[in-house]
């Protein structure tokens, strides 16, 4: 079973459904603030726990692939009467791109997503195994202590980040290093980066073969794109305005 956390709009008229895809070694709870902001703007959102993460069923995680994660997203997408909007963060952004290539989506928004490739490097070995968020610079699991990778998060935000942690597939991470091929995502696309995110700066997307719009925010860490409430107060309205412009152009 794949778990999904729904946040429904209080408005009688829902503007669109949004599927939220978390990053590596975490789970759907990282979207708590995004879901609140989207609901306030009449969007219904559905945060997925990819297989082996969060409340979803345990699986043989050491061998799970990026295609497996994309299949989870596509399965959820097919439950909607109309194509949903896909928003993915970090690894989840790449899983969402794969899903948008496989099934109709209204739009794609990547929050500093792992980058797609046109070809896979066959010399990169694909190893089986698991790892945790410490591989991404998390030094301890105490929300009261400073966390270099979450320099912009307050205690409440750090607590959510740390509580969301999950084991992750080494195989899927090696696939990303080798290059996960995405030819065309078949819908309007937006990539969001932060000026303070040294892991995934704007320059990583220079020369990317997919046609995308770009948006930048100031001062947020990689984690801050999903959990820094000060950043989200600016970012979410800008993202929903971008979505509104798509609807107006139809």
C-alpha positions as CSV (number, residue, x, y, z in Angstrom):
1,X,0.0,0.0,0.0
2,X,1.2,3.5,-0.9
3,X,0.2,6.0,1.8
4,X,-1.1,9.5,0.8
5,X,-1.7,12.5,3.0
6,X,-4.5,14.6,1.7
7,X,-5.2,18.3,2.4
8,X,-8.4,19.4,0.9
9,X,-9.4,23.0,0.2
10,X,-12.0,24.7,2.3
11,X,-13.4,26.2,-0.9
12,X,-16.3,24.6,-2.7
13,X,-14.5,25.2,-6.0
14,X,-11.1,23.4,-6.1
15,X,-8.8,25.0,-8.6
16,X,-6.8,21.8,-9.2
17,X,-5.3,18.7,-7.5
18,X,-1.7,18.7,-6.6
19,X,0.5,15.7,-6.1
20,X,3.5,16.3,-3.9
21,X,6.6,14.1,-4.1
22,X,9.2,14.1,-1.3
23,X,12.9,13.8,-1.7
24,X,15.4,11.1,-0.9
25,X,15.6,9.6,2.7
26,X,12.5,11.5,3.9
27,X,8.7,11.2,3.5
28,X,5.4,13.0,2.9
29,X,5.4,14.9,6.2
30,X,8.0,17.4,4.8
31,X,5.1,18.9,2.8
32,X,3.1,20.0,5.9
33,X,3.5,23.8,5.3
34,X,3.1,23.5,1.5
35,X,-0.2,21.6,2.0
36,X,-1.5,24.3,4.4
37,X,-0.6,27.1,1.9
38,X,-2.1,25.3,-1.0
39,X,-5.3,24.6,0.8
40,X,-5.6,28.3,1.6
41,X,-5.4,29.0,-2.1
42,X,-8.2,26.5,-3.0
43,X,-5.9,23.6,-4.2
44,X,-6.4,20.1,-3.0
45,X,-3.0,18.4,-2.4
46,X,-1.9,14.8,-2.0
47,X,1.5,14.1,-0.5
48,X,2.7,10.7,-1.4
49,X,4.9,8.4,0.7
50,X,6.9,6.6,-1.9
51,X,7.3,2.9,-1.4
52,X,9.4,2.0,1.6
53,X,9.0,5.5,3.0
54,X,6.8,7.0,5.7
55,X,3.6,5.2,6.2
56,X,3.8,3.2,3.0
57,X,4.4,-0.6,3.0
58,X,7.9,-1.8,3.7
59,X,9.7,-3.1,0.6
60,X,13.0,-4.5,-0.5
61,X,14.5,-1.0,-0.5
62,X,18.1,-1.9,-1.5
63,X,16.9,-2.6,-5.1
64,X,14.2,0.0,-5.5
65,X,14.7,2.1,-8.7
66,X,13.8,5.6,-9.8
67,X,11.3,4.0,-12.2
68,X,9.6,2.3,-9.2
69,X,9.2,5.7,-7.5
70,X,7.8,7.1,-10.7
71,X,5.3,4.2,-11.0
72,X,4.0,5.1,-7.5
73,X,3.4,8.7,-8.6
74,X,1.7,7.5,-11.9
75,X,-0.6,5.2,-9.9
76,X,-1.7,8.1,-7.8
77,X,-2.1,10.4,-10.8
78,X,-4.5,7.9,-12.5
79,X,-6.9,8.2,-9.6
80,X,-7.9,11.8,-10.6
81,X,-10.6,12.6,-13.1
82,X,-8.4,15.4,-14.5
83,X,-4.6,15.5,-14.8
84,X,-3.0,16.9,-11.6
85,X,-0.2,19.3,-11.0
86,X,3.0,17.6,-10.0
87,X,5.3,19.3,-7.4
88,X,8.5,17.4,-6.5
89,X,11.4,18.3,-4.3
90,X,15.0,17.1,-4.9
91,X,14.9,13.4,-5.8
92,X,11.1,13.6,-5.9
93,X,11.4,16.2,-8.6
94,X,13.1,13.7,-10.9
95,X,10.5,11.0,-10.0
96,X,7.8,13.5,-10.8
97,X,9.5,14.3,-14.2
98,X,9.5,10.6,-15.0
99,X,5.8,10.4,-14.0
100,X,5.0,13.4,-16.2
101,X,6.6,11.7,-19.2
102,X,4.5,8.6,-18.6
103,X,1.1,10.1,-17.8
104,X,-0.8,13.4,-18.4
105,X,0.0,16.2,-16.0
106,X,-1.4,19.7,-15.9
107,X,2.0,21.1,-15.0
108,X,5.3,20.2,-13.3
109,X,7.1,22.2,-10.6
110,X,10.5,21.0,-9.5
111,X,12.0,22.4,-6.3
112,X,15.7,22.0,-6.9
113,X,15.0,18.7,-8.6
114,X,17.6,16.0,-9.4
115,X,18.6,16.7,-13.0
116,X,17.4,14.4,-15.8
117,X,19.8,13.1,-18.5
118,X,19.6,12.3,-22.2
119,X,21.8,9.2,-21.9
120,X,22.9,6.9,-19.1
121,X,26.6,6.5,-18.2
122,X,27.0,2.7,-18.3
123,X,30.3,2.9,-16.5
124,X,28.7,4.0,-13.2
125,X,28.0,0.9,-11.1
126,X,24.5,0.5,-9.6
127,X,24.9,-0.9,-6.1
128,X,22.3,-2.4,-3.9
129,X,22.0,-1.1,-0.3
130,X,20.4,1.6,1.9
131,X,21.4,4.8,3.6
132,X,19.9,7.6,5.7
133,X,19.7,11.4,5.7
134,X,23.1,11.7,7.4
135,X,24.5,11.1,3.8
136,X,23.1,14.6,3.0
137,X,25.0,16.4,5.7
138,X,22.6,15.8,8.7
139,X,25.0,15.6,11.6
140,X,22.5,14.5,14.4
141,X,18.8,14.1,15.1
142,X,18.3,16.7,17.8
143,X,16.0,19.5,16.7
144,X,17.3,21.8,19.4
145,X,20.9,21.7,18.0
146,X,22.2,23.6,15.1
147,X,22.1,21.7,11.8
148,X,24.5,23.0,9.0
149,X,22.4,21.5,6.2
150,X,19.3,23.3,7.7
151,X,20.8,26.6,8.6
152,X,17.6,28.5,7.8
153,X,15.1,26.3,9.6
154,X,13.8,27.1,13.1
155,X,13.2,24.5,15.7
156,X,9.7,23.5,14.6
157,X,10.8,23.2,11.0
158,X,13.9,21.1,11.9
159,X,11.7,18.8,14.0
160,X,9.5,18.1,11.0
161,X,12.5,17.5,8.8
162,X,14.1,15.1,11.2
163,X,10.9,13.3,11.9
164,X,10.4,12.8,8.2
165,X,13.6,10.8,7.8
166,X,13.5,7.4,6.2
167,X,16.0,4.9,4.8
168,X,16.8,5.3,1.1
169,X,17.7,3.1,-1.8
170,X,21.4,3.2,-2.8
171,X,20.4,1.7,-6.1
172,X,18.2,4.7,-7.0
173,X,20.9,7.1,-5.9
174,X,23.4,5.4,-8.1
175,X,20.9,5.6,-11.0
176,X,20.8,9.3,-10.5
177,X,24.6,9.5,-10.6
178,X,24.6,7.4,-13.8
179,X,21.8,9.5,-15.4
180,X,18.1,9.0,-15.4
181,X,16.8,9.5,-18.9
182,X,13.8,11.9,-19.3
183,X,13.1,12.8,-23.0
184,X,10.1,15.0,-22.6
185,X,7.8,15.8,-19.7
186,X,4.9,16.8,-21.9
187,X,3.5,19.7,-19.8
188,X,4.5,23.2,-18.8
189,X,7.4,23.0,-16.4
190,X,9.0,25.3,-13.7
191,X,12.2,24.8,-11.8
192,X,12.6,26.7,-8.5
193,X,16.0,27.2,-6.9
194,X,17.3,29.2,-4.0
195,X,20.3,31.6,-4.0
196,X,21.5,30.0,-0.7
197,X,21.2,26.4,-1.8
198,X,24.7,25.2,-2.5
199,X,23.7,21.6,-3.2
200,X,21.4,22.5,-6.2
201,X,22.2,26.0,-7.4
202,X,20.6,27.5,-10.5
203,X,23.8,26.7,-12.5
204,X,23.1,23.0,-12.3
205,X,20.2,23.5,-14.7
206,X,22.1,25.4,-17.4
207,X,22.0,23.6,-20.7
208,X,19.3,21.2,-19.5
209,X,17.6,19.7,-22.6
210,X,14.0,20.1,-21.3
211,X,12.1,23.4,-21.9
212,X,11.4,24.9,-18.5
213,X,10.7,28.2,-16.8
214,X,12.9,29.2,-13.9
215,X,12.2,30.9,-10.5
216,X,14.6,31.9,-7.8
217,X,14.1,32.6,-4.1
218,X,16.5,34.2,-1.6
219,X,18.1,32.8,1.5
220,X,16.6,29.3,1.7
221,X,18.6,26.1,2.1
222,X,17.8,23.0,0.1
223,X,15.5,21.9,2.9
224,X,14.2,25.5,3.1
225,X,12.4,25.1,-0.2
226,X,9.9,22.8,1.5
227,X,10.1,23.7,5.2
228,X,11.2,27.4,5.6
229,X,7.9,29.2,6.3
230,X,9.5,32.6,5.6
231,X,10.6,31.4,2.2
232,X,7.2,29.7,1.5
233,X,5.3,32.9,2.3
234,X,6.9,34.3,-0.9
235,X,7.4,31.2,-2.9
236,X,3.9,29.5,-2.8
237,X,2.1,32.6,-4.1
238,X,4.6,32.9,-6.9
239,X,4.2,29.3,-7.9
240,X,0.4,29.4,-7.8
241,X,0.5,32.7,-9.9
242,X,2.6,30.8,-12.4
243,X,0.0,28.1,-12.5
244,X,-2.8,30.7,-12.9
245,X,-0.9,32.2,-15.9
246,X,-1.0,28.8,-17.6
247,X,-4.7,28.5,-17.1
248,X,-5.2,32.0,-18.5
249,X,-3.2,31.2,-21.6
250,X,-5.3,28.2,-22.5
